[in-house]
Amino acid sequence: MRSVLTRVGTAFAVAAVLTGCGGGGGTAPQASEGLTAAEACGGFAKDTPAAAALKAVLGGERFEDNLSKPEKALDRLRDDAAAPWADSYRPQPMTYCGLQAAEEVSRNLKIQVNAVGKGPYLGPELAKSVTSYDTGVEAFSSSTLGKLFFSCRLKAPALPIVVETAVWGPADVEKTDEEQRTHLITLANAAARDVSAKLGCEGDGLVTGVPKRAAKSS
């Protein structure tokens, strides 16, 4: 009987050592929850400038998906390039990417894309309250909304289209926050480049990295 108890006691001692209970160790650390910039929405923000902009806008390095529909958005753009539009046709924006901060779900970001008609897209009154950037056909941003337009020429018989990429950021930002405007347009540009690459667009005019502010006209 004593030998049996001894063997049982030894087994428990070994198990304690293996699980860390006998050495004062705690629970093994858990992996961080949420998606990284390289994983979110197909990795459109995997490059350093876009990843930094995403972190700055949402205030963290981990994100949760929020109703992203990238494939449906791409399919809609392909359909819009397939045939001439009727005069009454108005394409509806589709959510290409929806994200929220993993640690604070109230901070969120939405990127929508849709085909639009010919510009100009920035009226003189709106121009006074936004910052313009040199990328695509036209790009501008306030502190809560960035918009970028780029040309997309697809292989025949598809028709050339202009794609609007709109980025909606958190609302609790100062209206005069110039850095936030650049963050939003950087994300719009990264998303537009991702859309352009997946569609196979030619001549999109999109820059890499952080778009430069456009020179103000005199």
Z-matrix of the N, CA and C atoms (Angstrom, degrees):
N
C 1 1.459
C 2 1.521 1 110.63
N 3 1.382 2 115.20 1 -42.98
C 4 1.466 3 118.88 2 -179.54
C 5 1.523 4 110.86 3 -61.80
N 6 1.340 5 118.30 4 -38.74
C 7 1.469 6 120.91 5 -179.64
C 8 1.521 7 111.11 6 -65.65
N 9 1.349 8 115.92 7 -36.54
C 10 1.463 9 119.67 8 178.61
C 11 1.522 10 110.59 9 -64.55
N 12 1.381 11 115.92 10 -45.38
C 13 1.461 12 120.33 11 179.23
C 14 1.521 13 111.24 12 -62.95
N 15 1.329 14 114.90 13 -36.61
C 16 1.465 15 118.92 14 179.47
C 17 1.516 16 111.42 15 -64.37
N 18 1.355 17 115.77 16 -43.30
C 19 1.454 18 119.75 17 179.02
C 20 1.528 19 111.23 18 -63.90
N 21 1.341 20 116.78 19 -40.17
C 22 1.463 21 121.17 20 179.38
C 23 1.519 22 110.52 21 -64.12
N 24 1.343 23 115.07 22 -43.93
C 25 1.460 24 119.18 23 179.31
C 26 1.505 25 111.80 24 -63.31
N 27 1.314 26 117.30 25 -39.74
C 28 1.467 27 120.65 26 178.11
C 29 1.517 28 111.20 27 -63.77
N 30 1.322 29 117.13 28 -40.43
C 31 1.465 30 121.58 29 -179.77
C 32 1.514 31 110.72 30 -62.15
N 33 1.364 32 116.69 31 -42.74
C 34 1.461 33 120.30 32 178.23
C 35 1.520 34 111.35 33 -64.64
N 36 1.314 35 117.10 34 -38.16
C 37 1.462 36 121.34 35 179.71
C 38 1.518 37 110.74 36 -64.39
N 39 1.327 38 117.43 37 -42.95
C 40 1.453 39 121.58 38 178.71
C 41 1.531 40 110.31 39 -64.11
N 42 1.337 41 116.02 40 -43.27
C 43 1.462 42 119.98 41 179.47
C 44 1.514 43 111.01 42 -61.94
N 45 1.337 44 117.02 43 -38.86
C 46 1.456 45 121.16 44 179.65
C 47 1.508 46 111.07 45 -63.49
N 48 1.323 47 116.55 46 -41.25
C 49 1.460 48 120.38 47 179.65
C 50 1.519 49 111.01 48 -65.69
N 51 1.351 50 116.35 49 -43.48
C 52 1.458 51 120.56 50 -178.39
C 53 1.511 52 112.12 51 -64.71
N 54 1.332 53 118.66 52 -35.19
C 55 1.462 54 121.62 53 -178.45
C 56 1.511 55 112.65 54 -88.97
N 57 1.332 56 117.38 55 -4.76
C 58 1.448 57 120.20 56 178.26
C 59 1.503 58 113.70 57 87.63
N 60 1.325 59 118.91 58 -1.71
C 61 1.455 60 120.72 59 -177.45
C 62 1.515 61 111.72 60 -68.59
N 63 1.324 62 117.77 61 -34.45
C 64 1.453 63 119.79 62 -175.71
C 65 1.507 64 112.96 63 -80.52
N 66 1.361 65 118.40 64 -15.12
C 67 1.454 66 120.44 65 -177.10
C 68 1.497 67 113.44 66 -104.92
N 69 1.342 68 118.57 67 8.77
C 70 1.450 69 122.12 68 178.66
C 71 1.519 70 113.19 69 79.83
N 72 1.351 71 118.14 70 10.89
C 73 1.464 72 121.07 71 -179.15
C 74 1.511 73 111.38 72 -76.02
N 75 1.336 74 117.56 73 152.54
C 76 1.454 75 121.29 74 179.36
C 77 1.507 76 110.71 75 -97.12
N 78 1.350 77 114.77 76 -165.32
C 79 1.456 78 121.16 77 179.20
C 80 1.519 79 109.76 78 -69.85
N 81 1.311 80 116.42 79 140.69
C 82 1.457 81 120.46 80 179.54
C 83 1.523 82 110.08 81 -59.34
N 84 1.339 83 119.03 82 140.01
C 85 1.465 84 121.23 83 -177.99
C 86 1.525 85 111.54 84 -62.92
N 87 1.330 86 114.88 85 140.80
C 88 1.451 87 121.00 86 -179.49
C 89 1.523 88 110.21 87 -89.14
N 90 1.329 89 116.11 88 146.44
C 91 1.452 90 120.06 89 177.37
C 92 1.528 91 109.52 90 -67.56
N 93 1.327 92 117.65 91 146.03
C 94 1.454 93 121.81 92 179.44
C 95 1.523 94 110.02 93 -61.09
N 96 1.329 95 115.45 94 138.92
C 97 1.453 96 120.00 95 -179.02
C 98 1.517 97 109.97 96 -87.76
N 99 1.323 98 115.68 97 157.89
C 100 1.448 99 120.44 98 178.07
C 101 1.517 100 112.50 99 97.65
N 102 1.321 101 114.79 100 175.15
C 103 1.458 102 122.51 101 -177.30
C 104 1.521 103 110.70 102 -97.58
N 105 1.321 104 116.66 103 146.50
C 106 1.450 105 120.99 104 172.24
C 107 1.531 106 108.71 105 -84.20
N 108 1.327 107 116.78 106 170.53
C 109 1.458 108 120.34 107 178.24
C 110 1.523 109 110.88 108 -60.57
N 111 1.324 110 116.99 109 -33.94
C 112 1.461 111 121.31 110 -179.52
C 113 1.530 112 112.25 111 -71.77
N 114 1.336 113 116.73 112 -18.78
C 115 1.466 114 121.44 113 -178.17
C 116 1.523 115 112.66 114 -100.65
N 117 1.313 116 117.19 115 -26.70
C 118 1.459 117 121.46 116 -172.66
C 119 1.525 118 111.89 117 -69.51
N 120 1.314 119 116.51 118 131.98
C 121 1.467 120 123.16 119 174.57
C 122 1.521 121 112.59 120 50.73
N 123 1.322 122 116.14 121 46.26
C 124 1.454 123 120.51 122 176.58
C 125 1.509 124 114.84 123 76.36
N 126 1.328 125 116.92 124 8.78
C 127 1.461 126 119.99 125 176.62
C 128 1.513 127 115.27 126 82.25
N 129 1.343 128 118.22 127 24.10
C 130 1.463 129 119.60 128 -179.07
C 131 1.531 130 111.46 129 -62.26
N 132 1.347 131 116.35 130 -26.19
C 133 1.467 132 120.72 131 -177.57
C 134 1.526 133 112.33 132 -105.14
N 135 1.317 134 117.13 133 29.44
C 136 1.467 135 120.03 134 -176.72
C 137 1.524 136 112.58 135 -74.04
N 138 1.334 137 117.75 136 -27.12
C 139 1.456 138 120.34 137 178.92
C 140 1.534 139 110.01 138 -68.89
N 141 1.312 140 115.79 139 151.98
C 142 1.467 141 121.39 140 -173.45
C 143 1.533 142 113.74 141 -54.99
N 144 1.334 143 121.00 142 -48.46
C 145 1.468 144 119.87 143 -179.20
C 146 1.522 145 113.14 144 -60.91
N 147 1.336 146 117.08 145 -42.66
C 148 1.462 147 120.32 146 -179.24
C 149 1.522 148 111.05 147 -70.42
N 150 1.339 149 117.49 148 -39.26
C 151 1.462 150 120.90 149 178.34
C 152 1.522 151 110.33 150 -62.61
N 153 1.326 152 116.99 151 -41.30
C 154 1.465 153 120.75 152 178.37
C 155 1.529 154 110.76 153 -65.34
N 156 1.331 155 117.02 154 -39.51
C 157 1.464 156 120.68 155 178.80
C 158 1.523 157 110.88 156 -65.82
N 159 1.326 158 117.14 157 -40.95
C 160 1.456 159 121.15 158 179.45
C 161 1.527 160 110.54 159 -63.91
N 162 1.330 161 117.08 160 -42.10
C 163 1.461 162 121.68 161 177.62
C 164 1.520 163 110.69 162 -62.90
N 165 1.328 164 117.29 163 -41.87
C 166 1.459 165 121.21 164 -178.54
C 167 1.528 166 111.63 165 -67.05
N 168 1.322 167 116.96 166 -39.07
C 169 1.461 168 120.71 167 -177.18
C 170 1.524 169 112.02 168 -72.43
N 171 1.338 170 116.70 169 -42.33
C 172 1.468 171 120.35 170 -176.33
C 173 1.522 172 113.41 171 -99.34
N 174 1.327 173 118.22 172 -5.81
C 175 1.457 174 120.78 173 172.38
C 176 1.514 175 114.98 174 72.13
N 177 1.305 176 118.14 175 33.61
C 178 1.466 177 120.81 176 178.28
C 179 1.507 178 110.85 177 -173.82
N 180 1.329 179 115.63 178 177.93
C 181 1.458 180 121.11 179 -178.68
C 182 1.524 181 113.21 180 -110.32
N 183 1.327 182 117.24 181 -0.62
C 184 1.467 183 121.62 182 178.82
C 185 1.518 184 109.01 183 -125.90
N 186 1.346 185 115.81 184 142.96
C 187 1.450 186 120.66 185 -172.21
C 188 1.532 187 111.06 186 -137.98
N 189 1.329 188 115.09 187 156.46
C 190 1.457 189 121.50 188 175.61
C 191 1.521 190 108.40 189 -115.83
N 192 1.338 191 115.91 190 140.36
C 193 1.459 192 119.69 191 178.01
C 194 1.524 193 110.24 192 -71.00
N 195 1.320 194 115.59 193 142.75
C 196 1.456 195 120.80 194 -177.38
C 197 1.535 196 109.59 195 -135.98
N 198 1.326 197 115.55 196 82.67
C 199 1.464 198 123.24 197 174.17
C 200 1.534 199 113.47 198 64.45
N 201 1.316 200 117.27 199 38.36
C 202 1.464 201 120.29 200 174.62
C 203 1.525 202 110.26 201 -71.29
N 204 1.342 203 116.58 202 140.51
C 205 1.465 204 121.76 203 177.55
C 206 1.530 205 109.63 204 -138.08
N 207 1.330 206 116.84 205 62.18
C 208 1.463 207 119.64 206 -174.34
C 209 1.524 208 114.05 207 -61.76
N 210 1.321 209 117.64 208 -42.20
C 211 1.466 210 119.43 209 -177.59
C 212 1.521 211 111.70 210 -66.64
N 213 1.330 212 116.79 211 -39.90
C 214 1.463 213 119.74 212 177.64
C 215 1.521 214 110.69 213 -65.19
N 216 1.338 215 115.96 214 -38.02
C 217 1.464 216 119.75 215 178.88
C 218 1.529 217 110.79 216 -64.07
N 219 1.327 218 117.21 217 -42.82
C 220 1.464 219 121.12 218 179.03
C 221 1.528 220 111.23 219 -66.39
N 222 1.320 221 116.32 220 -40.68
C 223 1.464 222 120.09 221 178.59
C 224 1.529 223 111.14 222 -62.19
N 225 1.345 224 116.24 223 -39.15
C 226 1.459 225 119.70 224 178.88
C 227 1.529 226 110.92 225 -63.38
N 228 1.330 227 116.71 226 -41.93
C 229 1.463 228 120.20 227 178.96
C 230 1.523 229 111.14 228 -65.16
N 231 1.328 230 116.72 229 -39.67
C 232 1.476 231 119.47 230 177.15
C 233 1.529 232 110.48 231 -62.77
N 234 1.326 233 116.32 232 -41.35
C 235 1.466 234 120.04 233 178.65
C 236 1.529 235 110.91 234 -63.47
N 237 1.335 236 115.91 235 -39.84
C 238 1.465 237 119.56 236 -178.13
C 239 1.522 238 111.93 237 -68.59
N 240 1.337 239 117.02 238 -23.35
C 241 1.461 240 120.55 239 178.43
C 242 1.526 241 112.48 240 -91.08
N 243 1.318 242 116.83 241 -2.74
C 244 1.463 243 120.07 242 -172.85
C 245 1.521 244 113.56 243 -82.81
N 246 1.325 245 117.90 244 -25.14
C 247 1.461 246 120.13 245 -175.66
C 248 1.520 247 109.79 246 -153.99
N 249 1.343 248 117.37 247 157.22
C 250 1.474 249 120.13 248 176.90
C 251 1.526 250 111.00 249 -61.02
N 252 1.324 251 115.43 250 147.68
C 253 1.464 252 119.97 251 179.97
C 254 1.520 253 111.29 252 -86.06
N 255 1.316 254 114.99 253 147.92
C 256 1.459 255 120.19 254 169.24
C 257 1.533 256 107.83 255 -74.27
N 258 1.338 257 116.39 256 156.82
C 259 1.463 258 120.18 257 -177.64
C 260 1.525 259 112.15 258 -59.70
N 261 1.317 260 116.12 259 -29.25
C 262 1.462 261 120.34 260 -176.42
C 263 1.538 262 113.24 261 -89.21
N 264 1.337 263 116.98 262 -2.59
C 265 1.465 264 119.95 263 -174.30
C 266 1.523 265 110.44 264 -79.72
N 267 1.320 266 116.15 265 127.78
C 268 1.451 267 122.63 266 177.64
C 269 1.530 268 108.35 267 -129.84
N 270 1.343 269 117.87 268 99.03
C 271 1.476 270 119.65 269 -178.91
C 272 1.524 271 111.64 270 -57.24
N 273 1.317 272 115.79 271 140.43
C 274 1.453 273 121.04 272 179.37
C 275 1.533 274 110.78 273 -94.74
N 276 1.333 275 117.55 274 138.84
C 277 1.475 276 120.12 275 178.06
C 278 1.523 277 111.24 276 -61.49
N 279 1.330 278 115.54 277 144.11
C 280 1.458 279 122.08 278 176.11
C 281 1.529 280 108.65 279 -118.74
N 282 1.330 281 116.49 280 143.35
C 283 1.460 282 120.46 281 -179.40
C 284 1.524 283 109.98 282 -78.22
N 285 1.313 284 115.39 283 106.03
C 286 1.455 285 120.95 284 177.89
C 287 1.520 286 111.00 285 -76.34
N 288 1.326 287 116.06 286 -37.46
C 289 1.461 288 120.72 287 -178.89
C 290 1.516 289 109.78 288 -149.36
N 291 1.325 290 116.29 289 128.89
C 292 1.457 291 122.17 290 173.13
C 293 1.521 292 108.64 291 -126.64
N 294 1.322 293 117.00 292 126.31
C 295 1.462 294 121.48 293 -177.75
C 296 1.517 295 110.89 294 -136.43
N 297 1.327 296 114.99 295 153.37
C 298 1.454 297 121.25 296 170.79
C 299 1.518 298 108.53 297 -139.89
N 300 1.320 299 115.46 298 153.34
C 301 1.457 300 120.02 299 -179.29
C 302 1.520 301 109.38 300 -64.39
N 303 1.325 302 117.20 301 135.73
C 304 1.467 303 120.91 302 -177.42
C 305 1.518 304 111.54 303 -64.06
N 306 1.327 305 117.30 304 -33.01
C 307 1.458 306 120.80 305 -176.59
C 308 1.523 307 112.94 306 -95.52
N 309 1.312 308 117.59 307 -10.91
C 310 1.466 309 120.75 308 -179.60
C 311 1.522 310 108.22 309 -149.21
N 312 1.334 311 115.92 310 90.53
C 313 1.464 312 120.85 311 -171.33
C 314 1.523 313 112.40 312 -67.19
N 315 1.332 314 117.99 313 -15.29
C 316 1.457 315 119.77 314 178.89
C 317 1.523 316 111.87 315 -71.38
N 318 1.343 317 117.32 316 -18.17
C 319 1.465 318 121.06 317 176.72
C 320 1.521 319 107.76 318 -92.73
N 321 1.311 320 116.50 319 114.51
C 322 1.457 321 119.29 320 -175.75
C 323 1.517 322 111.71 321 -138.39
N 324 1.323 323 114.09 322 167.20
C 325 1.455 324 123.13 323 -175.96
C 326 1.521 325 108.30 324 -142.45
N 327 1.321 326 116.58 325 139.04
C 328 1.465 327 120.70 326 178.35
C 329 1.522 328 109.24 327 -133.30
N 330 1.334 329 116.24 328 131.92
C 331 1.455 330 122.07 329 177.49
C 332 1.529 331 108.10 330 -118.54
N 333 1.324 332 115.47 331 119.54
C 334 1.459 333 120.92 332 179.83
C 335 1.520 334 110.27 333 -115.47
N 336 1.332 335 116.01 334 147.98
C 337 1.463 336 121.00 335 176.03
C 338 1.523 337 109.33 336 -130.12
N 339 1.320 338 115.43 337 148.86
C 340 1.458 339 120.36 338 172.38
C 341 1.518 340 109.56 339 -165.83
N 342 1.324 341 115.66 340 157.95
C 343 1.460 342 121.38 341 177.41
C 344 1.526 343 108.73 342 -81.31
N 345 1.326 344 115.60 343 141.09
C 346 1.471 345 120.40 344 -178.82
C 347 1.526 346 109.68 345 -133.17
N 348 1.323 347 115.47 346 168.70
C 349 1.448 348 120.62 347 177.98
C 350 1.523 349 111.76 348 -79.67
N 351 1.312 350 116.58 349 -173.11
C 352 1.453 351 121.37 350 -178.67
C 353 1.531 352 110.20 351 -70.18
N 354 1.353 353 114.73 352 149.09
C 355 1.453 354 121.86 353 -179.30
C 356 1.521 355 112.16 354 -79.15
N 357 1.341 356 118.89 355 -162.69
C 358 1.474 357 124.87 356 6.74
C 359 1.528 358 111.88 357 -72.79
N 360 1.318 359 114.85 358 156.49
C 361 1.463 360 120.68 359 -174.75
C 362 1.528 361 113.20 360 -106.78
N 363 1.329 362 116.66 361 -13.90
C 364 1.458 363 121.28 362 -178.60
C 365 1.520 364 109.10 363 -113.89
N 366 1.340 365 114.91 364 110.00
C 367 1.457 366 119.51 365 179.29
C 368 1.524 367 111.85 366 -76.88
N 369 1.332 368 117.92 367 161.46
C 370 1.463 369 121.46 368 -177.52
C 371 1.524 370 113.87 369 -60.88
N 372 1.322 371 117.81 370 -34.14
C 373 1.467 372 119.62 371 -179.69
C 374 1.522 373 110.97 372 -71.11
N 375 1.337 374 117.03 373 -42.73
C 376 1.461 375 120.71 374 179.90
C 377 1.523 376 111.18 375 -68.36
N 378 1.323 377 116.82 376 -30.21
C 379 1.467 378 121.20 377 -177.46
C 380 1.525 379 111.91 378 -59.39
N 381 1.317 380 117.51 379 -26.23
C 382 1.463 381 121.13 380 -178.92
C 383 1.521 382 112.68 381 -73.09
N 384 1.327 383 117.70 382 -19.77
C 385 1.464 384 120.29 383 -173.63
C 386 1.521 385 113.80 384 -112.89
N 387 1.349 386 117.73 385 6.51
C 388 1.464 387 121.02 386 -179.82
C 389 1.525 388 109.66 387 -130.27
N 390 1.322 389 115.19 388 168.98
C 391 1.464 390 122.15 389 174.78
C 392 1.522 391 108.27 390 -109.32
N 393 1.333 392 117.19 391 131.26
C 394 1.465 393 121.59 392 -179.65
C 395 1.521 394 110.37 393 -95.93
N 396 1.334 395 115.57 394 152.38
C 397 1.463 396 121.89 395 -176.47
C 398 1.519 397 109.86 396 -134.44
N 399 1.335 398 115.28 397 154.04
C 400 1.468 399 121.68 398 -179.78
C 401 1.525 400 110.55 399 -93.69
N 402 1.307 401 116.26 400 92.80
C 403 1.461 402 122.48 401 173.38
C 404 1.516 403 107.88 402 -167.02
N 405 1.333 404 117.12 403 146.12
C 406 1.452 405 120.53 404 -178.76
C 407 1.519 406 111.52 405 63.22
N 408 1.332 407 115.89 406 -151.88
C 409 1.462 408 121.97 407 177.05
C 410 1.519 409 109.94 408 -80.33
N 411 1.330 410 115.57 409 -41.56
C 412 1.455 411 121.54 410 -178.10
C 413 1.523 412 107.96 411 -161.59
N 414 1.329 413 117.07 412 143.47
C 415 1.463 414 120.79 413 -179.79
C 416 1.516 415 109.00 414 -152.55
N 417 1.316 416 115.80 415 137.15
C 418 1.465 417 120.53 416 178.90
C 419 1.526 418 108.91 417 -157.61
N 420 1.330 419 115.55 418 160.57
C 421 1.462 420 118.85 419 -175.80
C 422 1.523 421 111.49 420 -153.69
N 423 1.330 422 114.53 421 143.00
C 424 1.460 423 122.09 422 165.15
C 425 1.520 424 105.93 423 -97.94
N 426 1.317 425 117.49 424 -166.11
C 427 1.466 426 119.88 425 -179.80
C 428 1.525 427 112.96 426 -82.69
N 429 1.335 428 116.79 427 -9.86
C 430 1.467 429 120.07 428 -179.08
C 431 1.525 430 113.49 429 -123.80
N 432 1.334 431 117.91 430 -14.74
C 433 1.458 432 120.80 431 -177.01
C 434 1.527 433 110.43 432 -143.82
N 435 1.334 434 115.15 433 124.36
C 436 1.457 435 120.79 434 174.89
C 437 1.515 436 110.18 435 -114.21
N 438 1.330 437 117.37 436 141.10
C 439 1.461 438 121.45 437 178.48
C 440 1.523 439 109.93 438 -131.32
N 441 1.322 440 114.44 439 137.91
C 442 1.461 441 121.38 440 179.99
C 443 1.525 442 108.42 441 -137.76
N 444 1.317 443 116.23 442 137.11
C 445 1.458 444 122.06 443 -179.77
C 446 1.526 445 108.57 444 -121.71
N 447 1.333 446 116.81 445 131.77
C 448 1.459 447 119.80 446 177.99
C 449 1.526 448 110.75 447 -138.39
N 450 1.327 449 114.48 448 149.75
C 451 1.461 450 120.46 449 179.35
C 452 1.518 451 110.09 450 -82.05
N 453 1.318 452 115.28 451 143.84
C 454 1.461 453 120.45 452 178.88
C 455 1.524 454 108.57 453 -134.39
N 456 1.335 455 115.36 454 109.27
C 457 1.468 456 120.81 455 174.36
C 458 1.520 457 108.20 456 -100.57
N 459 1.307 458 115.03 457 116.31
C 460 1.460 459 121.10 458 179.22
C 461 1.528 460 109.64 459 -100.79
N 462 1.300 461 115.69 460 168.77
C 463 1.468 462 120.41 461 -179.99
C 464 1.523 463 109.85 462 -67.41
N 465 1.334 464 116.56 463 143.08
C 466 1.458 465 122.09 464 177.34
C 467 1.539 466 108.90 465 -58.43
N 468 1.333 467 116.91 466 145.58
C 469 1.465 468 128.04 467 11.83
C 470 1.529 469 114.61 468 -89.42
N 471 1.321 470 118.95 469 9.39
C 472 1.461 471 120.50 470 179.05
C 473 1.527 472 110.05 471 -63.60
N 474 1.336 473 115.46 472 151.97
C 475 1.456 474 121.46 473 -178.63
C 476 1.529 475 110.51 474 -99.54
N 477 1.335 476 117.94 475 153.27
C 478 1.470 477 119.83 476 175.71
C 479 1.527 478 109.75 477 -64.99
N 480 1.304 479 116.13 478 142.36
C 481 1.460 480 121.11 479 177.18
C 482 1.528 481 109.08 480 -133.79
N 483 1.307 482 115.82 481 163.83
C 484 1.462 483 122.34 482 169.91
C 485 1.518 484 107.00 483 -110.63
N 486 1.327 485 116.15 484 128.84
C 487 1.462 486 121.56 485 -177.63
C 488 1.523 487 109.43 486 -105.44
N 489 1.316 488 115.74 487 126.45
C 490 1.458 489 121.51 488 174.09
C 491 1.530 490 108.88 489 -92.99
N 492 1.310 491 117.05 490 128.82
C 493 1.459 492 122.43 491 174.58
C 494 1.518 493 107.90 492 -115.78
N 495 1.315 494 117.23 493 114.85
C 496 1.459 495 122.06 494 -177.29
C 497 1.525 496 110.01 495 -113.26
N 498 1.314 497 116.68 496 131.28
C 499 1.467 498 122.16 497 179.81
C 500 1.521 499 108.73 498 -116.66
N 501 1.332 500 115.24 499 117.96
C 502 1.465 501 121.13 500 177.13
C 503 1.522 502 108.39 501 -100.87
N 504 1.328 503 116.48 502 120.11
C 505 1.456 504 121.26 503 179.72
C 506 1.515 505 112.05 504 -103.56
N 507 1.329 506 117.80 505 -178.27
C 508 1.465 507 121.51 506 177.86
C 509 1.526 508 111.46 507 -57.11
N 510 1.334 509 115.84 508 147.05
C 511 1.464 510 120.25 509 -175.79
C 512 1.527 511 113.32 510 -83.89
N 513 1.336 512 117.60 511 -20.12
C 514 1.465 513 120.66 512 -174.20
C 515 1.529 514 111.84 513 -87.17
N 516 1.318 515 115.88 514 56.86
C 517 1.460 516 121.61 515 -178.70
C 518 1.526 517 108.19 516 -127.42
N 519 1.326 518 116.58 517 142.66
C 520 1.461 519 120.50 518 177.83
C 521 1.528 520 110.47 519 -59.45
N 522 1.321 521 116.47 520 136.79
C 523 1.461 522 120.73 521 -177.43
C 524 1.522 523 112.60 522 -61.38
N 525 1.335 524 116.53 523 -25.12
C 526 1.470 525 119.89 524 -176.50
C 527 1.520 526 112.95 525 -99.13
N 528 1.339 527 117.59 526 14.23
C 529 1.460 528 121.63 527 -177.65
C 530 1.531 529 110.21 528 -74.02
N 531 1.334 530 115.84 529 96.57
C 532 1.465 531 120.65 530 -177.83
C 533 1.526 532 112.26 531 -67.84
N 534 1.323 533 117.44 532 -34.89
C 535 1.465 534 120.22 533 179.43
C 536 1.527 535 111.05 534 -63.69
N 537 1.332 536 115.50 535 -40.96
C 538 1.461 537 118.89 536 178.80
C 539 1.523 538 110.74 537 -63.35
N 540 1.304 539 117.21 538 -36.90
C 541 1.462 540 120.30 539 178.24
C 542 1.531 541 110.51 540 -61.79
N 543 1.327 542 115.64 541 -42.82
C 544 1.464 543 119.03 542 178.97
C 545 1.524 544 111.33 543 -67.77
N 546 1.343 545 117.30 544 -36.87
C 547 1.469 546 120.49 545 176.56
C 548 1.531 547 110.12 546 -60.04
N 549 1.338 548 116.45 547 -45.80
C 550 1.462 549 119.96 548 -177.20
C 551 1.523 550 111.71 549 -65.85
N 552 1.328 551 117.20 550 -42.11
C 553 1.462 552 118.19 551 -178.68
C 554 1.524 553 110.59 552 -72.18
N 555 1.327 554 117.59 553 -28.14
C 556 1.472 555 120.25 554 174.64
C 557 1.521 556 110.23 555 -64.24
N 558 1.330 557 117.03 556 -41.40
C 559 1.461 558 121.03 557 177.81
C 560 1.529 559 110.90 558 -69.20
N 561 1.336 560 116.85 559 -39.04
C 562 1.467 561 119.88 560 176.71
C 563 1.520 562 110.25 561 -61.55
N 564 1.315 563 116.51 562 -41.73
C 565 1.461 564 121.06 563 -179.68
C 566 1.530 565 111.29 564 -66.52
N 567 1.342 566 116.68 565 -41.14
C 568 1.466 567 120.39 566 178.80
C 569 1.522 568 110.68 567 -64.96
N 570 1.338 569 116.57 568 -42.40
C 571 1.463 570 120.25 569 178.78
C 572 1.525 571 110.64 570 -66.20
N 573 1.331 572 117.07 571 -40.63
C 574 1.463 573 121.03 572 179.06
C 575 1.527 574 110.95 573 -62.81
N 576 1.333 575 117.19 574 -41.42
C 577 1.467 576 120.59 575 178.20
C 578 1.531 577 110.68 576 -64.04
N 579 1.331 578 115.75 577 -36.95
C 580 1.463 579 120.11 578 178.83
C 581 1.528 580 110.24 579 -66.46
N 582 1.333 581 116.47 580 -45.36
C 583 1.467 582 121.27 581 178.17
C 584 1.523 583 110.32 582 -62.21
N 585 1.335 584 116.75 583 -45.98
C 586 1.459 585 121.41 584 -179.15
C 587 1.527 586 111.81 585 -59.49
N 588 1.327 587 115.99 586 -43.19
C 589 1.466 588 119.99 587 -179.63
C 590 1.523 589 111.32 588 -65.15
N 591 1.321 590 116.88 589 -40.92
C 592 1.461 591 120.07 590 -177.08
C 593 1.528 592 112.27 591 -73.18
N 594 1.333 593 115.98 592 -29.06
C 595 1.460 594 119.38 593 177.24
C 596 1.527 595 111.36 594 -81.92
N 597 1.337 596 116.54 595 -24.10
C 598 1.455 597 120.43 596 -175.09
C 599 1.519 598 112.32 597 83.17
N 600 1.337 599 116.42 598 34.95
C 601 1.466 600 120.83 599 -178.47
C 602 1.531 601 110.71 600 -69.81
N 603 1.315 602 115.77 601 149.61
C 604 1.459 603 122.27 602 173.17
C 605 1.525 604 108.92 603 -117.93
N 606 1.336 605 115.67 604 145.21
C 607 1.461 606 119.90 605 176.01
C 608 1.505 607 114.43 606 65.90
N 609 1.346 608 116.97 607 41.44
C 610 1.470 609 118.79 608 -177.39
C 611 1.532 610 113.21 609 -78.99
N 612 1.320 611 118.52 610 -20.31
C 613 1.458 612 120.88 611 177.70
C 614 1.517 613 115.08 612 70.75
N 615 1.316 614 117.36 613 15.86
C 616 1.460 615 121.19 614 -177.30
C 617 1.527 616 110.76 615 -85.69
N 618 1.323 617 116.15 616 138.99
C 619 1.460 618 121.29 617 -179.61
C 620 1.528 619 109.50 618 -89.79
N 621 1.310 620 116.20 619 168.03
C 622 1.454 621 121.07 620 173.97
C 623 1.525 622 109.37 621 -96.76
N 624 1.328 623 116.07 622 154.03
C 625 1.463 624 120.31 623 176.13
C 626 1.509 625 113.87 624 72.53
N 627 1.325 626 116.73 625 -137.83
C 628 1.458 627 123.05 626 -176.46
C 629 1.532 628 109.63 627 -94.28
N 630 1.333 629 118.75 628 120.07
C 631 1.459 630 120.27 629 178.65
C 632 1.532 631 111.46 630 -63.88
N 633 1.321 632 115.16 631 144.13
C 634 1.468 633 120.00 632 178.63
C 635 1.528 634 110.03 633 -84.34
N 636 1.332 635 114.78 634 149.64
C 637 1.456 636 118.68 635 176.11
C 638 1.529 637 109.95 636 -66.78
N 639 1.305 638 115.36 637 139.72
C 640 1.459 639 120.49 638 179.80
C 641 1.523 640 109.69 639 -73.66
N 642 1.317 641 115.68 640 144.24
C 643 1.464 642 120.26 641 177.19
C 644 1.525 643 108.81 642 -67.58
N 645 1.317 644 115.98 643 135.48
C 646 1.458 645 120.51 644 -179.87
C 647 1.526 646 109.58 645 -73.72
N 648 1.323 647 113.94 646 133.26
C 649 1.468 648 118.62 647 178.54
C 650 1.520 649 110.40 648 -74.43
N 651 1.311 650 116.58 649 144.20
C 652 1.466 651 120.55 650 -178.29
C 653 1.516 652 111.37 651 -83.30
